């Protein structure tokens, strides 16, 4: 079941979430002609805690979803809250996996998802942040994070004993974080976690920004004894010649103040230069090689030239997974609709439907 992630909507209370689903998810389902639409719910920590502590409320939410023709097999538990604040930037990485609030939030999401899963899905998934932003991080932080994952695994095993469907946690590597690349995540997770309960969330925008080979990346995950639990179907900005006046002007339109837009530049040597945000990249990177920018752009609507998108990375990743006989959850995650350059924005329901139609074709293929 293909889903779209509701972190594109700003609501952080249960009634607000239902209003957003009425305003967007239901029209999207109707546009697509589907009897049932998958939604990857984002529940802010306060909402997740309230639902986790009230079984009646969870059953009400499940009934409300069913009445709207919506189904949940995955949660996005990366942002803790405030994801649509005026400025988010580095705060999205807080609390980290060394903070008990992150553990509590994740456990609450497990409780909620266990009561939302439709009976016909094989498992549930919850994506989470790659430990923390890279600074500060020390060996003692590693130990504390490892202990937290041990506790999550214990709870996931207990949940499986109570329910027929397993729930799996999916670590989502992101540029600039402790687990910056998929290779970093594989190194950290392999031998440390139980792959039956903890695996990878392959965000194909993040993967593209790293300039890693998608097929080789998928192979590396499985050769390490891990699995892709969830694919976040997303695309980054690509510009082949970022030093031209035209390219710099086009990129500057995407330098908005809410989210962090990490940039990587590929040198002829194969080395990759890094900048933590687009304004820094425009000021500091040499712009002699191609750039990729962590800005989730609509899958079905490429940016205006000279910019392009990295949908090819998503397509190659899906083919590599299919070659292994794998069918992880696929969630379209373009949370940036409201911060796109004005001329590239669309009606939100129409835009989400267009992305899902595009992704449905790719997943089917």
TAPE-V927734 format. One record per backbone hydrogen bond with DSSP energy under -0.5 kcal/mol. NH is the residue of the N-H (numbers start at 0). CO is the residue of the C=O. If there is no record, write none. Layout:
nh=NH co=CO
nh=NH co=CO
This chain:
nh=2 co=329
nh=3 co=37
nh=4 co=331
nh=5 co=39
nh=7 co=4
nh=8 co=5
nh=16 co=12
nh=17 co=13
nh=18 co=14
nh=19 co=15
nh=20 co=16
nh=21 co=17
nh=22 co=18
nh=23 co=19
nh=24 co=19
nh=25 co=20
nh=27 co=23
nh=28 co=24
nh=29 co=25
nh=30 co=26
nh=31 co=27
nh=32 co=28
nh=32 co=29
nh=33 co=28
nh=36 co=68
nh=37 co=1
nh=38 co=70
nh=39 co=3
nh=40 co=38
nh=40 co=73
nh=42 co=40
nh=43 co=41
nh=44 co=79
nh=46 co=43
nh=47 co=43
nh=48 co=44
nh=49 co=45
nh=50 co=46
nh=51 co=47
nh=52 co=48
nh=53 co=50
nh=57 co=53
nh=58 co=54
nh=59 co=55
nh=60 co=56
nh=61 co=57
nh=62 co=58
nh=63 co=59
nh=64 co=60
nh=65 co=61
nh=66 co=62
nh=67 co=63
nh=67 co=64
nh=68 co=65
nh=69 co=64
nh=70 co=36
nh=71 co=115
nh=74 co=124
nh=75 co=40
nh=76 co=74
nh=76 co=126
nh=79 co=93
nh=84 co=81
nh=87 co=257
nh=88 co=257
nh=90 co=87
nh=91 co=88
nh=92 co=89
nh=93 co=90
nh=96 co=130
nh=98 co=95
nh=101 co=98
nh=102 co=98
nh=103 co=99
nh=104 co=100
nh=105 co=101
nh=106 co=102
nh=107 co=103
nh=108 co=104
nh=109 co=105
nh=110 co=106
nh=111 co=107
nh=112 co=108
nh=113 co=109
nh=114 co=110
nh=114 co=111
nh=115 co=111
nh=115 co=112
nh=116 co=112
nh=120 co=117
nh=123 co=165
nh=124 co=72
nh=125 co=167
nh=126 co=74
nh=127 co=169
nh=129 co=171
nh=130 co=128
nh=131 co=129
nh=133 co=175
nh=141 co=137
nh=142 co=138
nh=143 co=139
nh=144 co=140
nh=145 co=141
nh=146 co=142
nh=147 co=143
nh=148 co=144
nh=149 co=145
nh=150 co=146
nh=151 co=147
nh=152 co=148
nh=153 co=149
nh=154 co=150
nh=155 co=151
nh=156 co=152
nh=157 co=153
nh=158 co=154
nh=159 co=155
nh=160 co=156
nh=161 co=157
nh=162 co=158
nh=165 co=121
nh=167 co=123
nh=168 co=196
nh=169 co=125
nh=170 co=168
nh=170 co=198
nh=171 co=127
nh=172 co=170
nh=173 co=178
nh=176 co=173
nh=177 co=131
nh=178 co=129
nh=179 co=177
nh=184 co=180
nh=185 co=181
nh=186 co=182
nh=187 co=183
nh=188 co=184
nh=189 co=185
nh=191 co=188
nh=192 co=188
nh=194 co=192
nh=196 co=193
nh=197 co=193
nh=198 co=168
nh=199 co=226
nh=200 co=170
nh=201 co=199
nh=201 co=229
nh=202 co=200
nh=203 co=201
nh=203 co=231
nh=206 co=202
nh=207 co=203
nh=208 co=204
nh=209 co=205
nh=210 co=207
nh=211 co=206
nh=213 co=211
nh=216 co=212
nh=217 co=213
nh=218 co=214
nh=219 co=215
nh=220 co=216
nh=221 co=217
nh=222 co=218
nh=223 co=219
nh=224 co=221
nh=225 co=220
nh=228 co=199
nh=228 co=226
nh=229 co=199
nh=230 co=328
nh=231 co=201
nh=231 co=229
nh=232 co=230
nh=232 co=330
nh=233 co=231
nh=234 co=296
nh=236 co=292
nh=237 co=307
nh=238 co=290
nh=243 co=240
nh=247 co=243
nh=248 co=244
nh=249 co=245
nh=250 co=246
nh=251 co=247
nh=252 co=248
nh=252 co=249
nh=253 co=250
nh=254 co=251
nh=255 co=253
nh=262 co=274
nh=263 co=291
nh=264 co=272
nh=265 co=289
nh=266 co=264
nh=266 co=270
nh=269 co=266
nh=272 co=264
nh=274 co=262
nh=280 co=276
nh=281 co=277
nh=282 co=278
nh=283 co=279
nh=284 co=280
nh=290 co=238
nh=291 co=263
nh=292 co=236
nh=293 co=261
nh=294 co=292
nh=296 co=234
nh=296 co=294
nh=300 co=297
nh=306 co=303
nh=307 co=237
nh=309 co=235
nh=312 co=309
nh=313 co=309
nh=314 co=310
nh=315 co=311
nh=316 co=312
nh=317 co=313
nh=318 co=314
nh=319 co=315
nh=320 co=316
nh=321 co=317
nh=322 co=318
nh=323 co=319
nh=323 co=320
nh=324 co=321
nh=325 co=320
nh=328 co=228
nh=329 co=0
nh=330 co=230
nh=331 co=2
nh=332 co=232
nh=334 co=332
nh=336 co=333
nh=338 co=335
nh=339 co=335
nh=339 co=336
nh=343 co=340
nh=344 co=341
nh=350 co=346
nh=351 co=347
nh=352 co=348
nh=353 co=349
nh=354 co=350
nh=355 co=351
nh=356 co=352
nh=357 co=353
nh=358 co=354
nh=359 co=355
nh=360 co=356
nh=361 co=357
nh=362 co=358
nh=363 co=359
nh=364 co=360
